[in-house]
Amino acid sequence: QDNGCYDLFVGPNGATSDSHLSPKQGNAQAVCFTARNRFAALQQSGSIGIYNLQNELSKKFEPPVATDFIFPGGNDRILLKSEEKILMWDLTKRKVIEEAVVPGGVRYV
């Protein structure tokens, strides 16, 4: 896949007069939120990084399968899409919760 990038804008919480938002940027093939203050990013190397809203890496792991794309799967869970299967990965337990094998390949999530 092509190299991708993301821009992260974090708005002020509360009634502050500072309306200037400066984006934080990063490179990733896919990005999805895992909680209200964390997101996962699929790196070009195939590893997945978990970042906070300051765009700081908090943990990094290698997925159990070669992953093409990631999708949100609920709190602290992400869906890992590979060529022939899709897996639900629990970030807290660091294991696969469910897995579906799709003959002919996964087309839509």
LOMI-102554 format. One record per residue: z, x, y of N, C-alpha, C, O in turn. Coordinates in steps of 0.001 Angstrom, whole numbers, m for minus. Layout:
# LOMI-102554
<pavex n_zz="Z" n_xx="X" n_yy="Y" ca_zz="Z" ca_xx="X" ca_yy="Y" c_zz="Z" c_xx="X" c_yy="Y" o_zz="Z" o_xx="X" o_yy="Y"/>
...
//
This chain:
# LOMI-102554
<pavex n_zz="0" n_xx="829" n_yy="m1186" ca_zz="0" ca_xx="0" ca_yy="0" c_zz="0" c_xx="866" c_yy="1240" o_zz="302" o_xx="2059" o_yy="1191"/>
<pavex n_zz="m342" n_xx="245" n_yy="2342" ca_zz="m360" ca_xx="962" ca_yy="3608" c_zz="1057" c_xx="1253" c_yy="4077" o_zz="2013" o_xx="574" o_yy="3704"/>
<pavex n_zz="1159" n_xx="2283" n_yy="4905" ca_zz="2461" ca_xx="2580" ca_yy="5504" c_zz="2783" c_xx="1487" c_yy="6507" o_zz="1939" o_xx="1119" o_yy="7324"/>
<pavex n_zz="3989" n_xx="972" n_yy="6447" ca_zz="4403" ca_xx="m88" ca_yy="7358" c_zz="5543" c_xx="379" c_yy="8227" o_zz="6099" o_xx="1457" o_yy="8020"/>
<pavex n_zz="5886" n_xx="m434" n_yy="9195" ca_zz="7020" ca_xx="m126" ca_yy="10058" c_zz="7676" c_xx="m1437" c_yy="10476" o_zz="7100" o_xx="m2513" o_yy="10319"/>
<pavex n_zz="8879" n_xx="m1331" n_yy="11006" ca_zz="9593" ca_xx="m2508" ca_yy="11485" c_zz="10266" c_xx="m2192" c_yy="12805" o_zz="10594" o_xx="m1041" o_yy="13092"/>
<pavex n_zz="10467" n_xx="m3229" n_yy="13605" ca_zz="11226" ca_xx="m3162" ca_yy="14851" c_zz="12415" c_xx="m4087" c_yy="14701" o_zz="12257" o_xx="m5243" o_yy="14307"/>
<pavex n_zz="13595" n_xx="m3598" n_yy="15009" ca_zz="14823" ca_xx="m4379" ca_yy="14890" c_zz="15381" c_xx="m4625" c_yy="16286" o_zz="15744" o_xx="m3682" o_yy="16990"/>
<pavex n_zz="15449" n_xx="m5887" n_yy="16683" ca_zz="16029" ca_xx="m6280" ca_yy="17961" c_zz="17357" c_xx="m6964" c_yy="17688" o_zz="17408" o_xx="m7939" o_yy="16938"/>
<pavex n_zz="18420" n_xx="m6471" n_yy="18279" ca_zz="19743" ca_xx="m7070" ca_yy="18126" c_zz="20167" c_xx="m7587" c_yy="19491" o_zz="20336" o_xx="m6818" o_yy="20437"/>
<pavex n_zz="20336" n_xx="m8907" n_yy="19578" ca_zz="20721" ca_xx="m9531" ca_yy="20835" c_zz="22212" c_xx="m9428" c_yy="21078" o_zz="22984" o_xx="m9174" o_yy="20152"/>
<pavex n_zz="22618" n_xx="m9625" n_yy="22321" ca_zz="24050" ca_xx="m9565" ca_yy="22636" c_zz="24778" c_xx="m10770" c_yy="22049" o_zz="24240" o_xx="m11877" o_yy="22012"/>
<pavex n_zz="25992" n_xx="m10545" n_yy="21598" ca_zz="26810" ca_xx="m11665" ca_yy="21140" c_zz="27834" c_xx="m11959" c_yy="22225" o_zz="28583" o_xx="m11075" o_yy="22641"/>
<pavex n_zz="27860" n_xx="m13189" n_yy="22671" ca_zz="28741" ca_xx="m13553" ca_yy="23771" c_zz="27944" c_xx="m13729" c_yy="25050" o_zz="26715" o_xx="m13669" o_yy="25042"/>
<pavex n_zz="28640" n_xx="m13943" n_yy="26127" ca_zz="27997" ca_xx="m14207" ca_yy="27419" c_zz="27959" c_xx="m12937" c_yy="28253" o_zz="28700" o_xx="m12816" o_yy="29229"/>
<pavex n_zz="27110" n_xx="m11994" n_yy="27886" ca_zz="26952" ca_xx="m10782" ca_yy="28684" c_zz="25704" c_xx="m10916" c_yy="29538" o_zz="24778" o_xx="m11645" o_yy="29184"/>
<pavex n_zz="25679" n_xx="m10225" n_yy="30642" ca_zz="24548" ca_xx="m10330" ca_yy="31561" c_zz="23448" c_xx="m9324" c_yy="31241" o_zz="22389" o_xx="m9357" o_yy="31866"/>
<pavex n_zz="23674" n_xx="m8444" n_yy="30293" ca_zz="22673" ca_xx="m7437" ca_yy="29938" c_zz="21577" c_xx="m8096" c_yy="29106" o_zz="21792" o_xx="m8439" o_yy="27944"/>
<pavex n_zz="20407" n_xx="m8270" n_yy="29707" ca_zz="19310" ca_xx="m8936" ca_yy="29005" c_zz="18297" c_xx="m7943" c_yy="28448" o_zz="17306" o_xx="m8353" o_yy="27843"/>
<pavex n_zz="18525" n_xx="m6655" n_yy="28638" ca_zz="17598" ca_xx="m5644" ca_yy="28145" c_zz="17874" c_xx="m5352" c_yy="26670" o_zz="18974" o_xx="m4942" o_yy="26300"/>
<pavex n_zz="16871" n_xx="m5569" n_yy="25848" ca_zz="16985" ca_xx="m5278" ca_yy="24419" c_zz="16097" c_xx="m4092" c_yy="24093" o_zz="14905" o_xx="m4105" o_yy="24401"/>
<pavex n_zz="16658" n_xx="m3082" n_yy="23481" ca_zz="15843" ca_xx="m1949" ca_yy="23060" c_zz="15726" c_xx="m1987" c_yy="21538" o_zz="16735" o_xx="m2060" o_yy="20836"/>
<pavex n_zz="14504" n_xx="m1938" n_yy="21033" ca_zz="14325" ca_xx="m2046" ca_yy="19577" c_zz="14706" c_xx="m760" c_yy="18858" o_zz="14581" o_xx="341" o_yy="19394"/>
<pavex n_zz="15164" n_xx="m932" n_yy="17648" ca_zz="15367" ca_xx="193" ca_yy="16742" c_zz="14232" c_xx="97" c_yy="15741" o_zz="13888" o_xx="m997" o_yy="15294"/>
<pavex n_zz="13653" n_xx="1219" n_yy="15387" ca_zz="12452" ca_xx="1209" ca_yy="14561" c_zz="12655" c_xx="1994" c_yy="13285" o_zz="13535" o_xx="2850" o_yy="13191"/>
<pavex n_zz="11826" n_xx="1688" n_yy="12307" ca_zz="11863" ca_xx="2407" ca_yy="11049" c_zz="10579" c_xx="2196" c_yy="10275" o_zz="9764" o_xx="1342" o_yy="10625"/>
<pavex n_zz="10401" n_xx="2971" n_yy="9230" ca_zz="9226" ca_xx="2864" ca_yy="8369" c_zz="9623" c_xx="2256" c_yy="7040" o_zz="10633" o_xx="2639" o_yy="6450"/>
<pavex n_zz="8828" n_xx="1311" n_yy="6569" ca_zz="9099" ca_xx="671" ca_yy="5285" c_zz="7878" c_xx="m126" c_yy="4851" o_zz="7073" o_xx="m549" o_yy="5680"/>
<pavex n_zz="7750" n_xx="m326" n_yy="3543" ca_zz="6687" ca_xx="m1181" ca_yy="3016" c_zz="7061" c_xx="m2646" c_yy="3151" o_zz="6190" o_xx="m3487" o_yy="3373"/>
<pavex n_zz="8349" n_xx="m2966" n_yy="3021" ca_zz="8835" ca_xx="m4344" ca_yy="3118" c_zz="10294" c_xx="m4315" c_yy="3551" o_zz="11025" o_xx="m3369" o_yy="3257"/>
<pavex n_zz="10705" n_xx="m5367" n_yy="4253" ca_zz="12077" ca_xx="m5470" ca_yy="4752" c_zz="12553" c_xx="m6906" c_yy="4563" o_zz="11780" o_xx="m7845" o_yy="4758"/>
<pavex n_zz="13823" n_xx="m7087" n_yy="4183" ca_zz="14408" ca_xx="m8431" ca_yy="4104" c_zz="15905" c_xx="m8343" c_yy="4379" o_zz="16546" o_xx="m7336" o_yy="4080"/>
<pavex n_zz="16448" n_xx="m9409" n_yy="4951" ca_zz="17884" ca_xx="m9460" ca_yy="5213" c_zz="18635" c_xx="m9781" c_yy="3929" o_zz="18194" o_xx="m10604" o_yy="3127"/>
<pavex n_zz="19782" n_xx="m9116" n_yy="3743" ca_zz="20633" ca_xx="m9352" ca_yy="2578" c_zz="21942" c_xx="m10022" c_yy="2979" o_zz="22639" o_xx="m10575" o_yy="2128"/>
<pavex n_zz="22277" n_xx="m9980" n_yy="4241" ca_zz="23456" ca_xx="m10630" ca_yy="4819" c_zz="23189" c_xx="m10759" c_yy="6315" o_zz="22154" o_xx="m10303" o_yy="6802"/>
<pavex n_zz="24110" n_xx="m11374" n_yy="7040" ca_zz="23849" ca_xx="m11581" ca_yy="8469" c_zz="23833" c_xx="m10276" c_yy="9259" o_zz="23300" o_xx="m10232" o_yy="10368"/>
<pavex n_zz="24409" n_xx="m9217" n_yy="8701" ca_zz="24475" ca_xx="m7948" ca_yy="9425" c_zz="23917" c_xx="m6770" c_yy="8624" o_zz="24207" o_xx="m5617" o_yy="8944"/>
<pavex n_zz="23126" n_xx="m7043" n_yy="7593" ca_zz="22530" ca_xx="m5980" ca_yy="6770" c_zz="21126" c_xx="m6378" c_yy="6337" o_zz="20818" o_xx="m7557" o_yy="6167"/>
<pavex n_zz="20285" n_xx="m5367" n_yy="6164" ca_zz="18955" ca_xx="m5625" ca_yy="5638" c_zz="18546" c_xx="m4509" c_yy="4693" o_zz="19046" o_xx="m3387" o_yy="4775"/>
<pavex n_zz="17628" n_xx="m4838" n_yy="3798" ca_zz="17106" ca_xx="m3877" ca_yy="2826" c_zz="15697" c_xx="m3491" c_yy="3242" o_zz="14941" o_xx="m4319" o_yy="3750"/>
<pavex n_zz="15348" n_xx="m2232" n_yy="3025" ca_zz="14016" ca_xx="m1742" ca_yy="3350" c_zz="13461" c_xx="m982" c_yy="2149" o_zz="14090" o_xx="m52" o_yy="1644"/>
<pavex n_zz="12280" n_xx="m1387" n_yy="1702" ca_zz="11581" ca_xx="m705" ca_yy="613" c_zz="10822" c_xx="470" c_yy="1214" o_zz="9885" o_xx="279" o_yy="1990"/>
<pavex n_zz="11224" n_xx="1679" n_yy="856" ca_zz="10632" ca_xx="2889" ca_yy="1413" c_zz="9304" c_xx="3214" c_yy="723" o_zz="9022" o_xx="2705" o_yy="m362"/>
<pavex n_zz="8499" n_xx="4055" n_yy="1353" ca_zz="7227" ca_xx="4477" ca_yy="773" c_zz="7440" c_xx="5216" c_yy="m541" o_zz="6569" o_xx="5185" o_yy="m1411"/>
<pavex n_zz="8576" n_xx="5876" n_yy="m700" ca_zz="8875" ca_xx="6627" ca_yy="m1927" c_zz="9219" c_xx="5712" c_yy="m3095" o_zz="9268" o_xx="6162" o_yy="m4240"/>
<pavex n_zz="9462" n_xx="4412" n_yy="m2814" ca_zz="9834" ca_xx="3472" ca_yy="m3865" c_zz="11315" c_xx="3171" c_yy="m3903" o_zz="11729" o_xx="2228" o_yy="m4578"/>
<pavex n_zz="12128" n_xx="3945" n_yy="m3198" ca_zz="13568" ca_xx="3670" ca_yy="m3161" c_zz="13847" c_xx="2554" c_yy="m2150" o_zz="13006" o_xx="2242" o_yy="m1306"/>
<pavex n_zz="15026" n_xx="1965" n_yy="m2247" ca_zz="15418" ca_xx="883" ca_yy="m1349" c_zz="16669" c_xx="1316" c_yy="m598" o_zz="17649" o_xx="1749" o_yy="m1204"/>
<pavex n_zz="16627" n_xx="1198" n_yy="715" ca_zz="17768" ca_xx="1538" ca_yy="1558" c_zz="18387" c_xx="287" c_yy="2141" o_zz="17679" o_xx="m651" o_yy="2507"/>
<pavex n_zz="19709" n_xx="269" n_yy="2230" ca_zz="20435" ca_xx="m829" ca_yy="2856" c_zz="20923" c_xx="m325" c_yy="4217" o_zz="21601" o_xx="699" o_yy="4303"/>
<pavex n_zz="20573" n_xx="m1053" n_yy="5274" ca_zz="20857" ca_xx="m634" ca_yy="6641" c_zz="21732" c_xx="m1665" c_yy="7344" o_zz="21706" o_xx="m2849" o_yy="7009"/>
<pavex n_zz="22512" n_xx="m1196" n_yy="8331" ca_zz="23270" ca_xx="m2120" ca_yy="9174" c_zz="22442" c_xx="m2419" c_yy="10425" o_zz="21320" o_xx="m1929" o_yy="10551"/>
<pavex n_zz="22978" n_xx="m3209" n_yy="11341" ca_zz="22217" ca_xx="m3612" ca_yy="12524" c_zz="22053" c_xx="m2498" c_yy="13553" o_zz="21328" o_xx="m2666" o_yy="14533"/>
<pavex n_zz="22721" n_xx="m1361" n_yy="13342" ca_zz="22482" ca_xx="m187" ca_yy="14180" c_zz="21382" c_xx="685" c_yy="13576" o_zz="21120" o_xx="1789" o_yy="14055"/>
<pavex n_zz="20746" n_xx="183" n_yy="12527" ca_zz="19671" ca_xx="869" ca_yy="11804" c_zz="20176" c_xx="2146" c_yy="11133" o_zz="19435" o_xx="3121" o_yy="11009"/>
<pavex n_zz="21440" n_xx="2136" n_yy="10702" ca_zz="22035" ca_xx="3270" ca_yy="10001" c_zz="22033" c_xx="2985" c_yy="8506" o_zz="22421" o_xx="1901" o_yy="8070"/>
<pavex n_zz="21596" n_xx="3961" n_yy="7730" ca_zz="21551" ca_xx="3824" ca_yy="6276" c_zz="22966" c_xx="3805" c_yy="5717" o_zz="23741" o_xx="4731" o_yy="5954"/>
<pavex n_zz="23308" n_xx="2745" n_yy="4973" ca_zz="24644" ca_xx="2676" ca_yy="4375" c_zz="24617" c_xx="3001" c_yy="2891" o_zz="25575" o_xx="3573" o_yy="2371"/>
<pavex n_zz="23534" n_xx="2647" n_yy="2194" ca_zz="23381" ca_xx="3079" ca_yy="806" c_zz="21913" c_xx="3053" c_yy="431" o_zz="21098" o_xx="2381" o_yy="1063"/>
<pavex n_zz="21603" n_xx="3796" n_yy="m603" ca_zz="20220" ca_xx="3931" ca_yy="m1054" c_zz="20224" c_xx="3940" c_yy="m2567" o_zz="21119" o_xx="4521" o_yy="m3181"/>
<pavex n_zz="19232" n_xx="3301" n_yy="m3179" ca_zz="19160" ca_xx="3291" ca_yy="m4640" c_zz="17713" c_xx="3225" c_yy="m5098" o_zz="16816" o_xx="2832" o_yy="m4353"/>
<pavex n_zz="17517" n_xx="3618" n_yy="m6333" ca_zz="16209" ca_xx="3522" ca_yy="m6973" c_zz="16168" c_xx="2218" c_yy="m7755" o_zz="17044" o_xx="1986" o_yy="m8588"/>
<pavex n_zz="15185" n_xx="1363" n_yy="m7520" ca_zz="15117" ca_xx="111" ca_yy="m8275" c_zz="14796" c_xx="380" c_yy="m9745" o_zz="14216" o_xx="1415" o_yy="m10073"/>
<pavex n_zz="15175" n_xx="m555" n_yy="m10637" ca_zz="14963" ca_xx="m337" ca_yy="m12070" c_zz="13497" c_xx="m392" c_yy="m12495" o_zz="13159" o_xx="72" o_yy="m13583"/>
<pavex n_zz="12625" n_xx="m947" n_yy="m11660" ca_zz="11186" ca_xx="m996" ca_yy="m11947" c_zz="10435" c_xx="m531" c_yy="m10707" o_zz="10980" o_xx="m529" o_yy="m9603"/>
<pavex n_zz="9177" n_xx="m136" n_yy="m10900" ca_zz="8336" ca_xx="208" ca_yy="m9757" c_zz="8121" c_xx="m1060" c_yy="m8938" o_zz="7522" o_xx="m2016" o_yy="m9431"/>
<pavex n_zz="8596" n_xx="m1082" n_yy="m7705" ca_zz="8631" ca_xx="m2292" ca_yy="m6892" c_zz="7520" c_xx="m2276" c_yy="m5853" o_zz="7356" o_xx="m1310" o_yy="m5108"/>
<pavex n_zz="6748" n_xx="m3385" n_yy="m5819" ca_zz="5665" ca_xx="m3538" ca_yy="m4843" c_zz="6154" c_xx="m4149" c_yy="m3539" o_zz="5671" o_xx="m3804" o_yy="m2460"/>
<pavex n_zz="7134" n_xx="m5075" n_yy="m3648" ca_zz="7589" ca_xx="m5822" ca_yy="m2479" c_zz="8998" c_xx="m6334" c_yy="m2740" o_zz="9401" o_xx="m6487" o_yy="m3893"/>
<pavex n_zz="9747" n_xx="m6598" n_yy="m1677" ca_zz="11086" ca_xx="m7182" ca_yy="m1822" c_zz="11158" c_xx="m8464" c_yy="m1005" o_zz="10475" o_xx="m8617" o_yy="7"/>
<pavex n_zz="12006" n_xx="m9384" n_yy="m1471" ca_zz="12204" ca_xx="m10668" ca_yy="m811" c_zz="13698" c_xx="m10973" c_yy="m778" o_zz="14442" o_xx="m10484" o_yy="m1627"/>
<pavex n_zz="14155" n_xx="m11781" n_yy="198" ca_zz="15569" ca_xx="m12164" ca_yy="203" c_zz="15898" c_xx="m13027" c_yy="m1006" o_zz="15101" o_xx="m13877" o_yy="m1404"/>
<pavex n_zz="17072" n_xx="m12809" n_yy="m1590" ca_zz="17487" ca_xx="m13560" ca_yy="m2769" c_zz="18852" c_xx="m14191" c_yy="m2607" o_zz="19472" o_xx="m14574" o_yy="m3600"/>
<pavex n_zz="19340" n_xx="m14310" n_yy="m1378" ca_zz="20679" ca_xx="m14837" ca_yy="m1133" c_zz="21598" c_xx="m13717" c_yy="m676" o_zz="21155" o_xx="m12583" o_yy="m492"/>
<pavex n_zz="22873" n_xx="m14029" n_yy="m492" ca_zz="23829" ca_xx="m13013" ca_yy="m34" c_zz="23951" c_xx="m11876" c_yy="m1038" o_zz="24229" o_xx="m12099" o_yy="m2216"/>
<pavex n_zz="23743" n_xx="m10669" n_yy="m562" ca_zz="23852" ca_xx="m9441" ca_yy="m1355" c_zz="22944" c_xx="m9430" c_yy="m2577" o_zz="23260" o_xx="m8793" o_yy="m3582"/>
<pavex n_zz="21821" n_xx="m10130" n_yy="m2497" ca_zz="20840" ca_xx="m10121" ca_yy="m3589" c_zz="19442" c_xx="m10019" c_yy="m2999" o_zz="19164" o_xx="m10547" o_yy="m1923"/>
<pavex n_zz="18574" n_xx="m9333" n_yy="m3721" ca_zz="17174" ca_xx="m9273" ca_yy="m3327" c_zz="16305" c_xx="m9499" c_yy="m4555" o_zz="16711" o_xx="m9227" o_yy="m5685"/>
<pavex n_zz="15106" n_xx="m10000" n_yy="m4310" ca_zz="14122" ca_xx="m10158" ca_yy="m5370" c_zz="13198" c_xx="m8953" c_yy="m5330" o_zz="12652" o_xx="m8613" o_yy="m4280"/>
<pavex n_zz="13026" n_xx="m8310" n_yy="m6477" ca_zz="12152" ca_xx="m7149" ca_yy="m6602" c_zz="10876" c_xx="m7592" c_yy="m7300" o_zz="10919" o_xx="m8027" o_yy="m8451"/>
<pavex n_zz="9744" n_xx="m7487" n_yy="m6618" ca_zz="8467" ca_xx="m7879" ca_yy="m7211" c_zz="7750" c_xx="m6639" c_yy="m7720" o_zz="7509" o_xx="m5689" o_yy="m6974"/>
<pavex n_zz="7415" n_xx="m6666" n_yy="m8996" ca_zz="6599" ca_xx="m5598" ca_yy="m9565" c_zz="5298" c_xx="m6224" c_yy="m10045" o_zz="5038" o_xx="m7399" o_yy="m9787"/>
<pavex n_zz="4492" n_xx="m5452" n_yy="m10732" ca_zz="3175" ca_xx="m5924" ca_yy="m11162" c_zz="3268" c_xx="m7139" c_yy="m12082" o_zz="2586" o_xx="m8138" o_yy="m11855"/>
<pavex n_zz="4099" n_xx="m7065" n_yy="m13110" ca_zz="4147" ca_xx="m8110" ca_yy="m14136" c_zz="5450" c_xx="m8901" c_yy="m14167" o_zz="5581" o_xx="m9825" o_yy="m14970"/>
<pavex n_zz="6416" n_xx="m8564" n_yy="m13317" ca_zz="7693" ca_xx="m9281" ca_yy="m13365" c_zz="8347" c_xx="m9328" c_yy="m12001" o_zz="7992" o_xx="m8594" o_yy="m11079"/>
<pavex n_zz="9320" n_xx="m10224" n_yy="m11912" ca_zz="10143" ca_xx="m10321" ca_yy="m10712" c_zz="11601" c_xx="m10324" c_yy="m11158" o_zz="11968" o_xx="m11025" o_yy="m12101"/>
<pavex n_zz="12425" n_xx="m9543" n_yy="m10479" ca_zz="13824" ca_xx="m9391" ca_yy="m10861" c_zz="14730" c_xx="m9771" c_yy="m9702" o_zz="14393" o_xx="m9538" o_yy="m8541"/>
<pavex n_zz="15881" n_xx="m10358" n_yy="m10017" ca_zz="16910" ca_xx="m10589" ca_yy="m9008" c_zz="17948" c_xx="m9484" c_yy="m9151" o_zz="18584" o_xx="m9353" o_yy="m10196"/>
<pavex n_zz="18115" n_xx="m8696" n_yy="m8106" ca_zz="19004" ca_xx="m7536" ca_yy="m8107" c_zz="20240" c_xx="m7847" c_yy="m7271" o_zz="20124" o_xx="m8263" o_yy="m6119"/>
<pavex n_zz="21410" n_xx="m7650" n_yy="m7842" ca_zz="22669" ca_xx="m7833" ca_yy="m7127" c_zz="23069" c_xx="m6496" c_yy="m6517" o_zz="23273" o_xx="m5519" o_yy="m7239"/>
<pavex n_zz="23182" n_xx="m6448" n_yy="m5193" ca_zz="23497" ca_xx="m5198" ca_yy="m4501" c_zz="24944" c_xx="m4773" c_yy="m4698" o_zz="25241" o_xx="m3579" o_yy="m4656"/>
<pavex n_zz="25850" n_xx="m5721" n_yy="m4913" ca_zz="27259" ca_xx="m5393" ca_yy="m5107" c_zz="27497" c_xx="m4834" c_yy="m6506" o_zz="28137" o_xx="m3795" o_yy="m6667"/>
<pavex n_zz="26978" n_xx="m5530" n_yy="m7516" ca_zz="27167" ca_xx="m5099" ca_yy="m8905" c_zz="26180" c_xx="m4013" c_yy="m9317" o_zz="26368" o_xx="m3346" o_yy="m10335"/>
<pavex n_zz="25124" n_xx="m3841" n_yy="m8517" ca_zz="24070" ca_xx="m2858" ca_yy="m8785" c_zz="23450" c_xx="m3045" c_yy="m10165" o_zz="23329" o_xx="m2104" o_yy="m10949"/>
<pavex n_zz="23061" n_xx="m4294" n_yy="m10437" ca_zz="22408" ca_xx="m4572" ca_yy="m11711" c_zz="21492" c_xx="m5778" c_yy="m11573" o_zz="21584" o_xx="m6552" o_yy="m10621"/>
<pavex n_zz="20606" n_xx="m5912" n_yy="m12552" ca_zz="19680" ca_xx="m7039" ca_yy="m12601" c_zz="20431" c_xx="m8262" c_yy="m13101" o_zz="21092" o_xx="m8206" o_yy="m14138"/>
<pavex n_zz="20333" n_xx="m9363" n_yy="m12372" ca_zz="20985" ca_xx="m10609" ca_yy="m12768" c_zz="20039" c_xx="m11451" c_yy="m13616" o_zz="20422" o_xx="m11946" o_yy="m14676"/>
<pavex n_zz="18816" n_xx="m11611" n_yy="m13151" ca_zz="17801" ca_xx="m12379" ca_yy="m13877" c_zz="16469" c_xx="m11670" c_yy="m13758" o_zz="16246" o_xx="m10853" o_yy="m12866"/>
<pavex n_zz="15594" n_xx="m12008" n_yy="m14685" ca_zz="14278" ca_xx="m11385" ca_yy="m14709" c_zz="13286" c_xx="m12387" c_yy="m15268" o_zz="13587" o_xx="m13111" o_yy="m16218"/>
<pavex n_zz="12098" n_xx="m12426" n_yy="m14673" ca_zz="11035" ca_xx="m13303" ca_yy="m15161" c_zz="9777" c_xx="m12471" c_yy="m15347" o_zz="9302" o_xx="m11823" o_yy="m14414"/>
<pavex n_zz="9242" n_xx="m12496" n_yy="m16565" ca_zz="7992" ca_xx="m11799" ca_yy="m16866" c_zz="6859" c_xx="m12802" c_yy="m16688" o_zz="6907" o_xx="m13908" o_yy="m17225"/>
<pavex n_zz="5839" n_xx="m12405" n_yy="m15930" ca_zz="4720" ca_xx="m13293" ca_yy="m15638" c_zz="3441" c_xx="m12660" c_yy="m16177" o_zz="2913" o_xx="m11729" o_yy="m15569"/>
<pavex n_zz="2928" n_xx="m13156" n_yy="m17323" ca_zz="1667" ca_xx="m12624" ca_yy="m17843" c_zz="547" c_xx="m12854" c_yy="m16827" o_zz="402" o_xx="m13951" o_yy="m16289"/>
<pavex n_zz="m220" n_xx="m11836" n_yy="m16576" ca_zz="m1282" ca_xx="m11944" ca_yy="m15584" c_zz="m853" c_xx="m11500" c_yy="m14195" o_zz="m1686" o_xx="m11415" o_yy="m13293"/>
<pavex n_zz="420" n_xx="m11217" n_yy="m14008" ca_zz="901" ca_xx="m10688" ca_yy="m12736" c_zz="1513" c_xx="m11725" c_yy="m11819" o_zz="1144" o_xx="m12899" o_yy="m11850"/>
<pavex n_zz="2450" n_xx="m11279" n_yy="m11005" ca_zz="3112" ca_xx="m12139" ca_yy="m10020" c_zz="2186" c_xx="m12272" c_yy="m8817" o_zz="1743" o_xx="m11269" o_yy="m8258"/>
<pavex n_zz="1891" n_xx="m13516" n_yy="m8416" ca_zz="1008" ca_xx="m13735" ca_yy="m7271" c_zz="1767" c_xx="m14188" c_yy="m6035" o_zz="1532" o_xx="m13680" o_yy="m4939"/>
<pavex n_zz="2677" n_xx="m15141" n_yy="m6206" ca_zz="3409" ca_xx="m15709" ca_yy="m5074" c_zz="4898" c_xx="m15735" c_yy="m5380" o_zz="5307" o_xx="m15852" o_yy="m6536"/>
<pavex n_zz="5705" n_xx="m15625" n_yy="m4325" ca_zz="7158" ca_xx="m15739" ca_yy="m4472" c_zz="7633" c_xx="m16837" c_yy="m3550" o_zz="8830" o_xx="m17123" o_yy="m3495"/>
//
